[in-house]
Amino acid sequence: MPTPDDAALAKEILGPQCEPIELGKWSGWVLPGHFNPEKILVHDAPRPGIPEIVLACHKANARLFKGWFGLDAAYEGHGLYMIPEMPVLEVARLARVGAHNAIAPEAYMWNVQNVLRKVYEQAPFEITFADEAGLEAFFLKPVPNGLAELFSNDLSAVSPETTDLLEYILKNFDPSYKLNENGSMVVDPWTEYIHRLGRIRLWVD
């Protein structure tokens, strides 16, 4: 159950316009609507390291993320959420990550979330964006290159369409990346994104 300290942190981060919310069995706060993603550094801001605002919520055992929730949620729509005590992987489950345009959405969601669980058990992260079509997360600690390669194999298998997006982001982050004759990166973009930026990105379409 959220505490007065949680409420104070929510109002500090989300602002006085935030509203109480129930997501599944979890209680917290939401700031409804679209807003600047730089608030928590999601999407195409290629900066290594976990944002301080996300780390502060992690230390308070609260999840802070942008997302869209329907079906399981009392509030259906885009918003910036802060949910104390919710397990990290519950964010992906409630957001139905992987269901977008899937022929068998429940099975595909299970595959995606199983891979996320496997990664999380070896290298914990905080999810900062989640909806049916994608996810963004920040690792709490740097991921060694060898472990990033293992994660790359599993994540790219459930979201192969993300590869081109990661190449685009990484080329903006460091234009010195060497390219093949066809213009693709010599290095594996998944491994680089995980190891150098300390992030996970999934785009399911």
C-alpha positions as CSV (number, residue, x, y, z in Angstrom):
1,M,0.0,0.0,0.0
2,P,1.4,3.4,-0.9
3,T,2.6,5.5,2.0
4,P,2.6,9.3,2.5
5,D,6.2,9.4,1.4
6,D,5.2,7.7,-1.9
7,A,2.5,10.3,-2.4
8,A,4.9,13.1,-1.8
9,L,7.4,11.6,-4.3
10,A,4.6,11.2,-6.8
11,K,3.6,14.8,-6.6
12,E,7.2,15.9,-6.8
13,I,7.9,13.9,-10.0
14,L,4.5,13.9,-11.7
15,G,3.3,17.2,-10.5
16,P,0.2,18.3,-8.6
17,Q,-2.1,17.3,-11.5
18,C,-1.4,13.6,-11.0
19,E,-4.4,11.3,-10.2
20,P,-4.7,8.2,-8.1
21,I,-4.8,5.0,-10.2
22,E,-5.3,1.3,-9.9
23,L,-3.3,-1.0,-12.3
24,G,-4.3,-4.6,-11.6
25,K,-3.9,-5.0,-7.9
26,W,-1.4,-2.1,-7.6
27,S,-2.2,1.4,-6.5
28,G,-0.3,4.5,-7.5
29,W,-0.5,7.8,-9.5
30,V,-0.8,8.8,-13.1
31,L,-0.3,12.0,-15.0
32,P,-2.6,11.4,-18.0
33,G,-1.8,12.4,-21.6
34,H,1.2,12.8,-23.9
35,F,4.2,14.8,-22.7
36,N,7.9,15.4,-23.4
37,P,9.6,12.0,-23.4
38,E,12.8,13.7,-22.2
39,K,11.1,13.8,-18.8
40,I,12.5,10.3,-18.2
41,L,14.8,10.0,-21.2
42,V,12.9,7.4,-23.2
43,H,12.8,6.8,-27.0
44,D,15.5,8.4,-29.1
45,A,17.7,10.2,-26.6
46,P,20.9,8.2,-26.9
47,R,22.5,8.8,-23.5
48,P,24.3,6.1,-21.5
49,G,23.3,5.4,-17.9
50,I,20.1,5.3,-16.0
51,P,18.3,8.7,-15.5
52,E,18.5,10.0,-11.9
53,I,14.7,10.4,-11.7
54,V,14.2,6.7,-12.5
55,L,17.0,5.7,-10.1
56,A,15.3,7.8,-7.3
57,C,12.1,5.9,-7.8
58,H,14.0,2.6,-7.9
59,K,15.5,3.4,-4.5
60,A,12.0,4.0,-3.2
61,N,10.8,0.7,-4.7
62,A,8.5,2.5,-7.1
63,R,8.1,2.0,-10.8
64,L,8.2,5.2,-13.0
65,F,7.2,4.7,-16.6
66,K,5.3,6.0,-19.6
67,G,2.7,3.7,-21.0
68,W,-0.7,2.8,-22.4
69,F,-3.0,0.5,-20.5
70,G,-6.3,-1.0,-21.4
71,L,-8.1,-4.2,-20.6
72,D,-6.7,-4.8,-17.1
73,A,-6.6,-1.1,-16.1
74,A,-9.2,1.2,-14.5
75,Y,-7.6,4.0,-16.5
76,E,-7.3,3.4,-20.3
77,G,-4.9,5.8,-22.0
78,H,-1.4,7.2,-22.3
79,G,0.2,8.6,-19.1
80,L,3.2,8.9,-16.9
81,Y,2.8,6.4,-14.0
82,M,4.4,6.0,-10.6
83,I,3.4,2.7,-8.9
84,P,5.0,1.8,-5.6
85,E,5.9,-1.8,-4.9
86,M,4.8,-3.1,-8.3
87,P,7.3,-5.7,-9.6
88,V,9.2,-4.5,-12.6
89,L,8.1,-7.3,-14.9
90,E,4.5,-6.6,-14.0
91,V,4.7,-3.4,-16.0
92,A,5.3,-5.4,-19.2
93,R,2.6,-7.9,-18.4
94,L,-0.1,-5.2,-17.7
95,A,0.9,-3.3,-20.8
96,R,0.6,-6.5,-22.9
97,V,4.0,-5.9,-24.5
98,G,4.1,-7.9,-27.8
99,A,0.4,-8.0,-28.4
100,H,0.3,-5.3,-31.1
101,N,-0.7,-6.8,-34.5
102,A,0.3,-10.3,-33.4
103,I,-1.6,-13.2,-35.0
104,A,-1.6,-15.0,-31.6
105,P,-1.2,-12.1,-29.1
106,E,-1.3,-14.2,-25.9
107,A,1.4,-16.6,-27.1
108,Y,3.6,-13.8,-28.5
109,M,3.2,-11.8,-25.3
110,W,4.3,-14.9,-23.3
111,N,7.4,-15.3,-25.5
112,V,8.4,-11.6,-25.1
113,Q,7.8,-11.6,-21.3
114,N,9.7,-14.9,-20.9
115,V,12.7,-13.3,-22.6
116,L,12.5,-10.2,-20.4
117,R,12.3,-12.4,-17.3
118,K,15.4,-14.2,-18.4
119,V,17.3,-11.0,-19.0
120,Y,16.1,-9.4,-15.7
121,E,17.2,-12.4,-13.6
122,Q,20.8,-11.9,-14.9
123,A,20.8,-8.1,-15.1
124,P,18.0,-6.2,-13.3
125,F,16.5,-3.1,-15.1
126,E,13.8,-0.5,-14.7
127,I,11.1,-0.2,-17.4
128,T,10.5,3.4,-18.4
129,F,8.1,2.9,-21.3
130,A,5.6,0.0,-22.2
131,D,2.7,-0.5,-24.4
132,E,1.5,-3.3,-26.7
133,A,3.9,-2.3,-29.5
134,G,7.1,-1.8,-27.5
135,L,9.2,-1.3,-24.4
136,E,12.1,0.7,-23.2
137,A,14.2,-0.1,-20.1
138,F,17.4,1.0,-18.4
139,F,19.8,-1.5,-16.7
140,L,20.7,-0.7,-13.1
141,K,24.3,-1.6,-13.7
142,P,26.6,-1.7,-16.8
143,V,26.2,-5.0,-18.7
144,P,29.4,-6.7,-19.8
145,N,29.8,-7.2,-23.5
146,G,29.6,-11.0,-23.3
147,L,26.4,-10.9,-21.4
148,A,25.0,-8.3,-23.8
149,E,25.7,-10.7,-26.7
150,L,23.6,-13.4,-25.0
151,F,20.8,-10.9,-24.4
152,S,21.0,-9.8,-28.0
153,N,20.3,-13.3,-29.3
154,D,17.1,-13.7,-27.2
155,L,15.7,-10.1,-27.6
156,S,16.3,-10.0,-31.4
157,A,14.5,-13.3,-31.8
158,V,11.3,-11.9,-30.3
159,S,11.6,-8.5,-31.9
160,P,13.7,-8.7,-35.2
161,E,12.1,-5.5,-36.5
162,T,13.8,-3.5,-33.7
163,T,17.3,-4.0,-35.3
164,D,17.0,-1.2,-37.9
165,L,15.7,1.2,-35.2
166,L,18.6,0.4,-33.0
167,E,21.1,1.0,-35.9
168,Y,19.4,4.4,-36.5
169,I,19.7,5.4,-32.8
170,L,23.3,4.2,-32.4
171,K,24.5,6.0,-35.6
172,N,23.1,9.3,-34.1
173,F,24.8,8.4,-30.8
174,D,28.2,7.8,-32.4
175,P,28.6,8.6,-36.2
176,S,32.0,6.9,-36.2
177,Y,30.5,3.4,-36.3
178,K,31.9,1.4,-39.2
179,L,29.4,0.3,-41.8
180,N,29.2,-2.6,-44.2
181,E,28.9,-2.0,-48.0
182,N,25.1,-2.2,-47.6
183,G,25.2,0.5,-45.0
184,S,24.5,-1.7,-42.0
185,M,26.6,-1.6,-38.9
186,V,29.7,-3.9,-38.6
187,V,28.9,-4.5,-34.9
188,D,25.7,-6.0,-33.6
189,P,23.4,-3.1,-32.8
190,W,21.6,-5.0,-30.1
191,T,24.8,-5.8,-28.2
192,E,26.0,-2.2,-28.6
193,Y,22.7,-0.7,-27.4
194,I,22.7,-2.9,-24.3
195,H,26.4,-2.6,-23.5
196,R,27.2,1.0,-24.5
197,L,23.9,2.7,-23.6
198,G,22.7,0.3,-20.9
199,R,19.2,0.0,-22.3
200,I,16.7,-2.4,-23.8
201,R,14.4,-1.3,-26.6
202,L,11.7,-3.4,-28.2
203,W,9.5,-2.4,-31.1
204,V,6.8,-4.9,-32.1
205,D,4.9,-4.3,-35.3
